[in-house]
Amino acid sequence: MRRTWVGLWGILVLGGCVAWVAGLGVAAHAGEPGMTVGLGSLPTIGWTHFDDGGNLVRVTGLNLALGYSARYYTPDDGLRPDRFNNYWGWGTFALIIPYLEFGWLYAIPMGEGPQLFTIDLGFIYIFPRIGLGFYF
């Protein structure tokens, strides 16, 4: 019986660590063309897109589930620090299974430059998701 509890706790701890790491993401320098890289974030590896005013309005690329992802920031001025930013997105898992996502991302400035720490509260279909990220 003791082995069962040790195994169960191990699975719970490992699962919690994977879920926490899956929410971490790293994205490109805001305001300049660049790439985005993340662990478990959608997209995992991708490219940032800006409007004519230099606002980050879209991120597209590939995800760890072997699919394509696109995330759009809905405010008129793109992703902004010190406020909740609405987003919606779509993509695929395993190249053919579609998904839709929506949520809110709060961006906190870090230091003097354009670095941001983000807290992402969203849903993939009806399944809740929490993520942390770093934009630089």
C-alpha positions, 0 to 999 in steps of 0.5 A: 500500500505504501508503494501505491501512495509514493507512486501516486504522489510522484505522478501528482508532483511530476504532473504539477511540474509539467503543467507549470512549465507548460505555461512558461513562454518566451516571446520576441521584443515588442515593437520589433519584428522577431520570433516567439519561443515558448514551452506549452504556450501557443504558438511554441515557436513562431513569429510576431506581427505588428500593425503600421503603428508598431503594435504587437497584434498577432503571433503565429507559428508552430506548437508542441502538439505538432500543429499550427497556432495563431493568437490575435490581441483584440484591443485596437492598440495591440498588446500593452503593459499594465492592463488586461489584454484580450486575445483569441486564437485558433490552430491545430493539434497533430496538424488536423485537429482544430482548436479555438482559444480565448482569454486575457493576458496581463502584461507587467513591465520588467525593468527599463526596457520593453521586457514584459512578464505575462500572466495568461488566463484563458480557455481552449474550447471550455478547458481553462488554462493558466500560463506565465510568459516573458516577452522581450 
